[in-house]
Amino acid sequence: MNKKPTPKYSPEVRERAVRMVQEHRNEYPSLWAAIESIAPKIGCVPQTLHDWVKKHEIDTGLRDGITTGERERIKVLEREVKELRRANEILKLASAFFAQAELDRKLKS
């Protein structure tokens, strides 16, 4: 089963789609109804547009959640923690190696 590649939408298209939902939201009985109406006009599935709307609402403080900026910061910090743990492991191994070498040197003397 080959999955079709999902099309990539430019930030401008995403912003326009979200803006359309916001502008026409009150013309529909629900948010989902507005999304279902607008998504085909943009060329995406309703769930994708719904995700964009939710993300926009989080980023603008209308909905609770982790903003895009916070999410990027978390990724950076997680990468940094991983690198630091790797460096600590290397330093521990080097320290043990040199400690053993010092013991061996003292025993030979």
C-alpha atoms as a printed R data frame, in Angstrom:
    type eleno elety resid chain resno       x      y      z
1   ATOM     1    CA   MET     A     1   0.000  0.000  0.000
2   ATOM     2    CA   ASN     A     2   1.576  3.219 -1.155
3   ATOM     3    CA   LYS     A     3   0.448  6.371  0.555
4   ATOM     4    CA   LYS     A     4  -0.048  9.373 -1.649
5   ATOM     5    CA   PRO     A     5   2.315 12.158 -0.683
6   ATOM     6    CA   THR     A     6   0.497 14.922  1.129
7   ATOM     7    CA   PRO     A     7   0.715 18.274 -0.603
8   ATOM     8    CA   LYS     A     8   2.618 21.021  1.141
9   ATOM     9    CA   TYR     A     9   0.737 24.258  1.573
10  ATOM    10    CA   SER     A    10   2.520 27.588  1.776
11  ATOM    11    CA   PRO     A    11   2.144 29.670  4.926
12  ATOM    12    CA   GLU     A    12   0.173 32.200  2.876
13  ATOM    13    CA   VAL     A    13  -2.393 29.573  1.849
14  ATOM    14    CA   ARG     A    14  -2.700 28.378  5.444
15  ATOM    15    CA   GLU     A    15  -3.164 31.933  6.740
16  ATOM    16    CA   ARG     A    16  -5.749 32.691  4.066
17  ATOM    17    CA   ALA     A    17  -7.683 29.509  4.828
18  ATOM    18    CA   VAL     A    18  -7.719 30.216  8.562
19  ATOM    19    CA   ARG     A    19  -8.770 33.810  7.915
20  ATOM    20    CA   MET     A    20 -11.625 32.588  5.690
21  ATOM    21    CA   VAL     A    21 -12.848 30.276  8.454
22  ATOM    22    CA   GLN     A    22 -12.722 33.100 10.992
23  ATOM    23    CA   GLU     A    23 -14.500 35.552  8.703
24  ATOM    24    CA   HIS     A    24 -17.302 33.126  7.741
25  ATOM    25    CA   ARG     A    25 -17.594 31.205 11.014
26  ATOM    26    CA   ASN     A    26 -20.801 32.958 12.067
27  ATOM    27    CA   GLU     A    27 -22.502 32.062  8.769
28  ATOM    28    CA   TYR     A    28 -22.509 28.357  9.709
29  ATOM    29    CA   PRO     A    29 -24.116 26.463 12.587
30  ATOM    30    CA   SER     A    30 -20.720 25.231 13.837
31  ATOM    31    CA   LEU     A    31 -17.002 25.634 13.358
32  ATOM    32    CA   TRP     A    32 -16.830 22.225 11.706
33  ATOM    33    CA   ALA     A    33 -19.538 23.181  9.194
34  ATOM    34    CA   ALA     A    34 -17.533 26.270  8.220
35  ATOM    35    CA   ILE     A    35 -14.372 24.185  7.879
36  ATOM    36    CA   GLU     A    36 -16.131 21.551  5.763
37  ATOM    37    CA   SER     A    37 -17.389 24.262  3.439
38  ATOM    38    CA   ILE     A    38 -14.077 26.108  3.064
39  ATOM    39    CA   ALA     A    39 -11.618 23.176  2.922
40  ATOM    40    CA   PRO     A    40 -12.504 22.076 -0.642
41  ATOM    41    CA   LYS     A    41 -12.044 25.646 -1.857
42  ATOM    42    CA   ILE     A    42  -8.489 25.581 -0.525
43  ATOM    43    CA   GLY     A    43  -7.847 22.068 -1.816
44  ATOM    44    CA   CYS     A    44  -7.327 20.317  1.501
45  ATOM    45    CA   VAL     A    45  -9.299 17.923  3.659
46  ATOM    46    CA   PRO     A    46 -11.386 19.376  6.494
47  ATOM    47    CA   GLN     A    47  -9.231 17.777  9.211
48  ATOM    48    CA   THR     A    48  -6.138 19.565  7.891
49  ATOM    49    CA   LEU     A    49  -7.903 22.911  7.931
50  ATOM    50    CA   HIS     A    50  -9.255 22.180 11.406
51  ATOM    51    CA   ASP     A    51  -5.678 21.524 12.592
52  ATOM    52    CA   TRP     A    52  -4.556 24.871 11.117
53  ATOM    53    CA   VAL     A    53  -7.425 26.689 12.836
54  ATOM    54    CA   LYS     A    54  -6.632 25.041 16.189
55  ATOM    55    CA   LYS     A    55  -2.942 25.898 15.827
56  ATOM    56    CA   HIS     A    56  -3.807 29.520 15.028
57  ATOM    57    CA   GLU     A    57  -6.122 29.726 18.034
58  ATOM    58    CA   ILE     A    58  -3.396 28.365 20.317
59  ATOM    59    CA   ASP     A    59  -0.777 30.747 18.898
60  ATOM    60    CA   THR     A    60  -3.087 33.744 19.388
61  ATOM    61    CA   GLY     A    61  -4.134 32.729 22.912
62  ATOM    62    CA   LEU     A    62  -7.746 31.885 22.098
63  ATOM    63    CA   ARG     A    63  -7.209 28.236 23.045
64  ATOM    64    CA   ASP     A    64  -5.003 26.554 25.641
65  ATOM    65    CA   GLY     A    65  -1.996 24.642 24.410
66  ATOM    66    CA   ILE     A    66   1.652 24.872 23.475
67  ATOM    67    CA   THR     A    67   2.327 27.609 20.936
68  ATOM    68    CA   THR     A    68   4.443 27.066 17.845
69  ATOM    69    CA   GLY     A    69   7.254 29.138 19.347
70  ATOM    70    CA   GLU     A    70   7.187 27.145 22.578
71  ATOM    71    CA   ARG     A    71   7.170 23.888 20.623
72  ATOM    72    CA   GLU     A    72  10.262 24.961 18.659
73  ATOM    73    CA   ARG     A    73  11.993 26.023 21.883
74  ATOM    74    CA   ILE     A    74  11.237 22.628 23.435
75  ATOM    75    CA   LYS     A    75  12.752 20.867 20.404
76  ATOM    76    CA   VAL     A    76  15.911 22.975 20.674
77  ATOM    77    CA   LEU     A    77  16.208 22.270 24.395
78  ATOM    78    CA   GLU     A    78  15.630 18.528 23.919
79  ATOM    79    CA   ARG     A    79  18.375 18.438 21.288
80  ATOM    80    CA   GLU     A    80  20.689 20.332 23.637
81  ATOM    81    CA   VAL     A    81  19.944 17.945 26.523
82  ATOM    82    CA   LYS     A    82  20.716 14.973 24.266
83  ATOM    83    CA   GLU     A    83  24.050 16.498 23.224
84  ATOM    84    CA   LEU     A    84  24.951 17.320 26.829
85  ATOM    85    CA   ARG     A    85  24.129 13.783 27.976
86  ATOM    86    CA   ARG     A    86  26.312 12.408 25.196
87  ATOM    87    CA   ALA     A    87  29.148 14.766 26.211
88  ATOM    88    CA   ASN     A    88  28.768 13.758 29.887
89  ATOM    89    CA   GLU     A    89  28.992 10.091 28.962
90  ATOM    90    CA   ILE     A    90  32.177 10.734 26.983
91  ATOM    91    CA   LEU     A    91  33.654 12.690 29.902
92  ATOM    92    CA   LYS     A    92  32.786  9.903 32.350
93  ATOM    93    CA   LEU     A    93  34.474  7.330 30.140
94  ATOM    94    CA   ALA     A    94  37.534  9.541 29.668
95  ATOM    95    CA   SER     A    95  37.736 10.194 33.406
96  ATOM    96    CA   ALA     A    96  37.565  6.474 34.177
97  ATOM    97    CA   PHE     A    97  40.187  5.743 31.524
98  ATOM    98    CA   PHE     A    98  42.628  8.316 32.893
99  ATOM    99    CA   ALA     A    99  41.975  7.262 36.497
100 ATOM   100    CA   GLN     A   100  42.771  3.660 35.565
101 ATOM   101    CA   ALA     A   101  45.882  4.775 33.691
102 ATOM   102    CA   GLU     A   102  47.037  6.698 36.778
103 ATOM   103    CA   LEU     A   103  46.502  3.632 38.999
104 ATOM   104    CA   ASP     A   104  48.429  1.450 36.543
105 ATOM   105    CA   ARG     A   105  51.281  3.981 36.483
106 ATOM   106    CA   LYS     A   106  51.478  4.074 40.302
107 ATOM   107    CA   LEU     A   107  51.461  0.273 40.522
108 ATOM   108    CA   LYS     A   108  54.384  0.006 38.052
109 ATOM   109    CA   SER     A   109  56.460  2.542 40.007
